[in-house]
Amino acid sequence: MAIIEQRDAELFQERANPEETIKTKIDLIASTIVRVEENKSRFAGTLSRSKAAFRIPVGLKKEYAINDDALASGLALQNPAGMRIGSVDGSVLRESLVGVDIIASKARGVVFKFYTKKPPIVKYFPQEKNENFNLFGIFQNANAQELESFSNAERLLSELELVHAILSAEPHLDMMIIDGSLFIPEIFTSSESYFASRYNKQISDVLKRILETSRQNGTILVGVVKDSIKADFAGTVGRMIPACIDAFPAFKEFLSFDYRQAIQVFKDYDLFYRFLSEGERSFSMRTYPRPGQAIGTATEFDRYMKDNDLGLYSYMFKAVPMDIPLKVEFFSTNDRAAVASLVDKSSALLYPLSKINVDYSEPSPQMEAHKRVRIPEQDFKVIIDIIRQKTGFCSTMLQKRRERRPF
């Protein structure tokens, strides 16, 4: 069971020799993990030693749409007393049967009014418990990827509709937090998926209304991603290193080990968990459209972004010492001062809200919305059973064979 290192630093394992013992395989996998972790730690340590002195060259800032001079910056800590901060989360469950796929979705929102010397007052949306609980049946052949697109689109649409309703009912909100990404390009730009294209106009329309309402109300709109698996920031850092080695001699230390391999295995949250100290954020940069990626005109939201000179910007921030950083997304005009202002204001508010515990970080309104939105799986199974009872025995409602084996 050999470990192969390719020239481009990809690391993978060949299929195991069946004759090798399980213990040998376990030992080899564990030792490989340790070796990769040592390489990642060395990379993060080298980068950290350059944190204070390194400044991103102007040419690279333009090339990668970076809005900061440094790789990391300290966070301000704003007291949320007197602030009104809302959050919305959505959930979706799916049951795939022989002849139909049944999908349930709902969204829940909260608005926190913070005080100096007493706990916040919380309002819940919608007030009726099942007001926006949606149930769908899909009676046509669809593969797993198409169903995933439909589920994501339905969840996002439910969230955004509730966000707009809260913004309209609460015009004095200081911030609205959406759980997860503000923008899923696969939904907005996909022309191949029937389900994505079906939702494109609805989602685009409500997101445009949200952006306009937020602008009129002076509300900061952000998406907070708790467990991002992307590598946009890590990839950008990796491309900076060879470009800056000559101008910044401290970077020559990267040549003493295989830093390219570390970059290939780093996710953003992993790199910045090691690199950032508590109370720091990463540089901010435009994540859509990426540099060199022109905004098309195929969808309504593409045209809206182009007409209003908008981009989707992101940064990572670390609120507590023992949890991975959170990723924050927001829309802004492509103006350096406007982006910097939104980064400073949003991070100063999110930082105190996210200091829940030394080993857990999440804005408290977002945590409450997530708690309220969960659809208990047992409740969903009850709904499926009621549908079965109303239809009588029919093959359409049978579970798949692998889920009803008698032994």
C-alpha positions as CSV (number, residue, x, y, z in Angstrom):
1,M,0.0,0.0,0.0
2,A,2.3,2.7,-1.3
3,I,2.1,6.4,-0.8
4,I,2.7,8.3,-4.0
5,E,3.9,11.9,-4.1
6,Q,3.5,13.4,-7.6
7,R,5.5,16.3,-8.9
8,D,2.6,18.6,-8.5
9,A,2.5,17.7,-4.8
10,E,-0.8,15.7,-4.9
11,L,-0.9,13.1,-2.2
12,F,-2.9,9.9,-2.6
13,Q,-2.8,6.3,-1.7
14,E,-2.9,3.3,-4.1
15,R,-5.5,0.7,-3.5
16,A,-4.6,-1.5,-0.6
17,N,-3.0,-4.9,-1.2
18,P,-5.5,-7.4,0.2
19,E,-2.8,-9.4,1.8
20,E,-1.7,-6.5,4.1
21,T,-3.1,-6.6,7.6
22,I,-5.6,-4.1,8.8
23,K,-3.0,-3.0,11.4
24,T,-0.5,-2.2,8.6
25,K,-3.1,-0.2,6.8
26,I,-4.1,1.7,9.9
27,D,-0.5,2.5,10.8
28,L,0.3,3.7,7.3
29,I,-2.8,6.0,7.1
30,A,-2.1,7.4,10.6
31,S,1.6,8.0,9.8
32,T,0.7,9.8,6.6
33,I,-1.8,12.0,8.4
34,V,0.9,12.9,10.9
35,R,3.4,13.7,8.1
36,V,0.9,15.9,6.3
37,E,0.0,17.7,9.5
38,E,3.6,18.4,10.2
39,N,4.0,19.9,6.8
40,K,0.9,22.0,7.3
41,S,2.1,23.2,10.7
42,R,5.4,24.2,9.2
43,F,3.7,26.2,6.5
44,A,1.4,28.0,9.0
45,G,4.4,28.7,11.3
46,T,6.4,30.2,8.4
47,L,3.5,32.3,7.3
48,S,2.8,33.5,10.9
49,R,6.4,34.7,11.4
50,S,5.8,37.0,8.4
51,K,2.4,38.2,9.6
52,A,3.6,41.5,11.1
53,A,6.0,42.6,8.4
54,F,4.5,41.3,5.1
55,R,2.5,43.7,3.0
56,I,0.6,42.5,0.0
57,P,2.0,44.2,-3.2
58,V,-0.3,46.5,-5.1
59,G,-0.1,44.4,-8.2
60,L,-1.2,41.2,-6.4
61,K,-4.0,43.1,-4.6
62,K,-5.4,44.1,-8.0
63,E,-4.8,40.7,-9.6
64,Y,-6.6,38.8,-6.8
65,A,-9.2,41.5,-5.9
66,I,-7.8,41.8,-2.4
67,N,-8.9,44.8,-0.4
68,D,-6.3,44.8,2.5
69,D,-2.6,45.5,2.8
70,A,-1.9,42.8,5.4
71,L,-2.7,39.1,5.5
72,A,-4.3,39.6,9.0
73,S,-5.8,42.4,10.9
74,G,-7.0,42.9,14.5
75,L,-10.8,43.1,15.2
76,A,-12.5,45.9,16.9
77,L,-15.0,44.9,19.6
78,Q,-18.3,46.8,19.5
79,N,-20.8,46.6,22.3
80,P,-24.0,45.4,20.8
81,A,-26.1,47.2,23.4
82,G,-28.9,49.2,21.7
83,M,-28.5,47.2,18.5
84,R,-31.2,45.2,16.7
85,I,-29.7,42.1,15.0
86,G,-31.7,39.5,13.0
87,S,-30.8,36.1,11.7
88,V,-32.5,33.5,9.5
89,D,-31.8,29.9,8.9
90,G,-33.5,27.2,6.8
91,S,-33.7,23.4,6.9
92,V,-34.7,20.7,4.4
93,L,-35.3,17.0,4.7
94,R,-35.8,14.6,1.8
95,E,-37.3,11.1,1.6
96,S,-36.6,9.2,-1.6
97,L,-39.1,6.4,-2.3
98,V,-39.5,4.1,-5.3
99,G,-41.8,6.5,-7.3
100,V,-41.7,9.9,-5.6
101,D,-39.2,12.1,-3.8
102,I,-40.8,14.0,-0.9
103,I,-39.1,17.2,0.3
104,A,-39.9,19.3,3.4
105,S,-38.5,22.7,4.0
106,K,-38.9,25.6,6.4
107,A,-37.2,28.8,7.5
108,R,-37.1,30.5,10.9
109,G,-36.0,34.0,11.9
110,V,-35.1,35.9,15.0
111,V,-34.5,39.5,15.9
112,F,-32.4,40.3,19.0
113,K,-32.7,43.7,20.7
114,F,-29.6,44.0,22.9
115,Y,-29.4,45.9,26.2
116,T,-26.6,47.0,28.5
117,K,-27.6,45.5,31.8
118,K,-30.3,42.9,31.0
119,P,-30.7,40.0,28.6
120,P,-31.8,40.6,25.0
121,I,-35.4,40.6,24.0
122,V,-36.0,38.1,21.1
123,K,-38.8,38.2,18.5
124,Y,-39.5,35.1,16.4
125,F,-40.6,34.9,12.8
126,P,-43.0,33.7,11.5
127,Q,-45.2,33.9,14.6
128,E,-47.3,31.0,13.5
129,K,-45.3,27.9,14.0
130,N,-46.0,26.1,10.7
131,E,-46.7,29.2,8.6
132,N,-43.9,28.7,6.1
133,F,-43.5,24.9,6.4
134,N,-43.4,23.6,2.8
135,L,-43.9,20.0,1.5
136,F,-43.3,18.9,-2.1
137,G,-43.5,15.8,-4.1
138,I,-41.3,15.3,-7.2
139,F,-42.9,12.8,-9.6
140,Q,-40.3,12.6,-12.3
141,N,-37.0,10.9,-12.8
142,A,-34.2,12.9,-11.2
143,N,-30.7,12.0,-10.2
144,A,-29.1,12.7,-6.8
145,Q,-27.4,15.8,-8.0
146,E,-30.6,17.3,-9.4
147,L,-32.4,16.6,-6.2
148,E,-29.6,18.2,-4.2
149,S,-29.9,21.3,-6.4
150,F,-33.7,21.4,-5.8
151,S,-33.3,21.0,-2.1
152,N,-30.6,23.7,-1.9
153,A,-32.7,26.1,-4.1
154,E,-35.9,25.5,-2.0
155,R,-34.0,26.0,1.3
156,L,-32.4,29.2,0.0
157,L,-35.6,30.6,-1.4
158,S,-37.4,29.9,1.9
159,E,-34.7,31.7,3.8
160,L,-34.6,34.7,1.5
161,E,-38.3,35.2,1.5
162,L,-38.3,35.3,5.3
163,V,-35.3,37.6,5.3
164,H,-37.2,40.1,3.1
165,A,-40.3,39.8,5.3
166,I,-38.3,40.6,8.4
167,L,-36.5,43.5,6.8
168,S,-39.9,44.9,5.8
169,A,-41.4,44.4,9.3
170,E,-38.3,45.6,11.1
171,P,-36.9,48.6,9.2
172,H,-34.5,49.6,12.0
173,L,-32.3,46.4,12.0
174,D,-28.6,47.1,12.3
175,M,-27.6,43.7,10.8
176,M,-29.2,40.7,9.2
177,I,-27.3,37.4,9.4
178,I,-28.1,34.7,6.9
179,D,-26.9,31.2,7.9
180,G,-24.7,30.0,5.1
181,S,-23.6,31.5,1.8
182,L,-25.4,34.5,0.4
183,F,-24.7,33.4,-3.2
184,I,-24.6,29.9,-4.7
185,P,-23.3,30.2,-8.2
186,E,-24.5,26.7,-9.1
187,I,-28.1,27.8,-8.6
188,F,-27.8,31.3,-10.2
189,T,-25.8,30.3,-13.3
190,S,-26.7,26.6,-14.0
191,S,-28.4,26.2,-17.3
192,E,-28.2,22.4,-17.3
193,S,-30.2,21.6,-14.1
194,Y,-33.9,21.9,-14.6
195,F,-34.5,22.5,-10.8
196,A,-31.8,25.2,-10.6
197,S,-33.1,27.0,-13.6
198,R,-36.6,26.8,-12.3
199,Y,-35.7,28.7,-9.2
200,N,-33.3,31.1,-10.7
201,K,-35.7,33.9,-11.4
202,Q,-37.5,33.6,-8.0
203,I,-34.3,33.6,-6.0
204,S,-32.8,36.5,-8.1
205,D,-35.9,38.6,-7.6
206,V,-36.1,38.2,-3.8
207,L,-32.4,38.7,-3.4
208,K,-32.5,41.9,-5.4
209,R,-35.4,43.1,-3.1
210,I,-33.4,42.2,-0.1
211,L,-30.4,44.2,-1.2
212,E,-32.5,47.2,-2.1
213,T,-34.4,47.1,1.2
214,S,-31.1,46.7,3.2
215,R,-29.6,49.7,1.4
216,Q,-32.7,51.8,2.1
217,N,-32.9,50.8,5.8
218,G,-29.1,51.0,6.4
219,T,-29.0,47.3,7.4
220,I,-25.8,45.4,7.1
221,L,-26.5,42.1,5.3
222,V,-24.1,39.2,5.8
223,G,-23.9,35.5,5.3
224,V,-22.0,33.6,8.0
225,V,-20.7,30.2,6.8
226,K,-19.8,28.0,9.8
227,D,-18.0,25.1,8.1
228,S,-16.8,26.3,4.7
229,I,-15.0,23.6,2.8
230,K,-13.7,26.0,0.1
231,A,-10.0,26.8,-0.4
232,D,-10.3,30.3,-2.1
233,F,-8.1,32.1,0.6
234,A,-5.6,29.3,0.9
235,G,-5.2,29.1,-2.9
236,T,-4.7,32.9,-3.0
237,V,-2.0,32.7,-0.3
238,G,-0.3,29.9,-2.2
239,R,-0.1,31.9,-5.4
240,M,1.3,34.9,-3.5
241,I,4.4,33.0,-2.2
242,P,6.3,32.4,-5.4
243,A,5.4,35.9,-6.6
244,C,6.8,37.5,-3.4
245,I,9.9,35.4,-2.6
246,D,12.4,37.7,-4.3
247,A,10.9,40.9,-2.8
248,F,10.3,39.5,0.7
249,P,13.3,37.3,1.7
250,A,11.5,35.8,4.7
251,F,9.4,33.8,2.3
252,K,12.5,31.9,1.2
253,E,11.9,29.7,4.2
254,F,9.1,28.1,2.2
255,L,11.6,26.6,-0.2
256,S,13.1,24.5,2.6
257,F,10.0,22.2,2.5
258,D,7.2,21.1,0.2
259,Y,4.9,24.1,0.8
260,R,2.9,23.3,-2.4
261,Q,1.7,20.1,-0.9
262,A,0.5,21.9,2.2
263,I,-1.4,24.4,0.0
264,Q,-3.1,21.5,-1.9
265,V,-4.5,19.9,1.2
266,F,-5.4,23.1,3.1
267,K,-9.0,24.2,3.4
268,D,-9.5,27.9,4.3
269,Y,-10.8,27.1,7.8
270,D,-7.8,24.9,8.5
271,L,-5.1,27.3,7.3
272,F,-6.6,30.3,9.1
273,Y,-7.3,28.4,12.3
274,R,-3.5,27.9,12.5
275,F,-2.6,31.3,11.2
276,L,-5.0,33.7,12.9
277,S,-4.9,34.6,16.6
278,E,-8.1,35.1,18.6
279,G,-9.5,38.5,17.7
280,E,-8.0,38.6,14.2
281,R,-9.5,38.4,10.7
282,S,-8.0,37.6,7.3
283,F,-7.6,39.9,4.4
284,S,-10.9,40.5,2.5
285,M,-11.2,39.8,-1.1
286,R,-13.8,39.5,-3.9
287,T,-14.9,35.9,-4.3
288,Y,-17.5,36.4,-7.1
289,P,-16.8,37.2,-9.8
290,R,-13.2,36.1,-9.4
291,P,-10.5,38.1,-11.0
292,G,-10.5,37.6,-14.7
293,Q,-14.0,36.1,-14.5
294,A,-16.4,38.5,-16.2
295,I,-20.0,38.7,-15.0
296,G,-22.2,37.3,-17.7
297,T,-25.6,38.5,-18.7
298,A,-27.3,35.2,-18.8
299,T,-29.4,35.7,-15.6
300,E,-31.3,38.5,-14.1
301,F,-29.0,38.6,-11.0
302,D,-25.9,38.7,-13.3
303,R,-27.3,41.7,-15.0
304,Y,-28.3,43.3,-11.6
305,M,-24.7,42.9,-10.3
306,K,-23.2,44.2,-13.5
307,D,-25.5,47.3,-13.7
308,N,-24.8,48.1,-10.0
309,D,-21.1,47.3,-10.1
310,L,-21.5,44.8,-7.3
311,G,-19.3,42.0,-6.1
312,L,-19.5,39.3,-3.4
313,Y,-16.7,39.8,-0.9
314,S,-15.5,37.6,1.9
315,Y,-13.2,37.4,4.9
316,M,-12.4,34.9,7.7
317,F,-12.4,35.8,11.4
318,K,-11.4,34.0,14.6
319,A,-13.5,34.9,17.6
320,V,-12.3,32.2,20.1
321,P,-9.1,30.4,20.5
322,M,-10.2,26.8,20.2
323,D,-12.7,26.8,17.3
324,I,-12.2,27.2,13.5
325,P,-12.8,30.6,12.0
326,L,-16.1,31.7,10.5
327,K,-16.4,32.9,7.0
328,V,-18.4,36.1,6.3
329,E,-19.8,37.1,2.9
330,F,-21.4,40.4,1.9
331,F,-22.3,42.3,-1.3
332,S,-20.6,45.6,-1.9
333,T,-19.9,48.0,-4.7
334,N,-16.5,47.4,-6.2
335,D,-15.1,50.4,-4.3
336,R,-12.2,50.0,-1.9
337,A,-13.5,52.4,0.7
338,A,-17.0,50.9,0.6
339,V,-15.7,47.3,1.1
340,A,-13.4,48.4,3.9
341,S,-16.2,50.1,5.7
342,L,-18.5,47.0,5.5
343,V,-15.6,44.8,6.7
344,D,-14.9,47.0,9.7
345,K,-18.6,47.4,10.7
346,S,-19.6,43.8,10.3
347,S,-16.6,42.3,12.0
348,A,-16.9,44.6,15.0
349,L,-20.5,43.5,15.5
350,L,-20.0,39.8,14.8
351,Y,-16.9,39.4,17.0
352,P,-18.6,40.0,20.4
353,L,-21.7,38.0,19.3
354,S,-19.5,35.0,18.4
355,K,-17.6,34.7,21.6
356,I,-19.9,32.0,22.9
357,N,-17.2,29.8,24.6
358,V,-13.5,29.2,24.2
359,D,-14.2,26.2,22.0
360,Y,-17.3,27.3,20.1
361,S,-17.9,30.3,17.9
362,E,-21.2,31.3,16.3
363,P,-23.2,34.6,16.4
364,S,-25.8,34.1,19.1
365,P,-28.8,35.2,16.9
366,Q,-27.7,32.7,14.3
367,M,-27.4,30.0,16.9
368,E,-31.0,30.7,18.1
369,A,-32.4,30.7,14.5
370,H,-30.6,27.3,13.8
371,K,-32.1,25.8,17.0
372,R,-35.6,26.9,16.0
373,V,-35.5,25.8,12.4
374,R,-34.6,22.1,12.8
375,I,-37.1,19.7,11.4
376,P,-37.2,16.6,13.7
377,E,-36.6,13.5,11.5
378,Q,-39.3,11.6,13.5
379,D,-41.9,14.3,12.7
380,F,-41.0,14.0,9.0
381,K,-41.4,10.2,9.1
382,V,-44.8,10.7,10.6
383,I,-45.8,12.9,7.6
384,I,-44.5,10.2,5.2
385,D,-46.5,7.5,7.1
386,I,-49.7,9.6,6.9
387,I,-49.3,10.0,3.1
388,R,-48.8,6.2,2.9
389,Q,-52.0,5.7,4.9
390,K,-54.0,8.0,2.6
391,T,-52.8,6.4,-0.6
392,G,-53.2,2.8,0.5
393,F,-50.7,0.2,-0.6
394,C,-49.0,1.3,-3.8
395,S,-45.5,0.8,-5.3
396,T,-44.9,4.5,-5.6
397,M,-44.7,4.8,-1.8
398,L,-42.4,1.8,-1.2
399,Q,-39.1,2.5,0.4
400,K,-36.1,1.5,-1.6
401,R,-35.1,-2.1,-1.2
402,R,-31.9,-1.5,0.6
403,E,-33.8,0.4,3.3
404,R,-36.4,-2.4,4.0
405,R,-34.3,-5.6,4.0
406,P,-36.0,-8.2,6.3
407,F,-32.6,-9.4,7.5
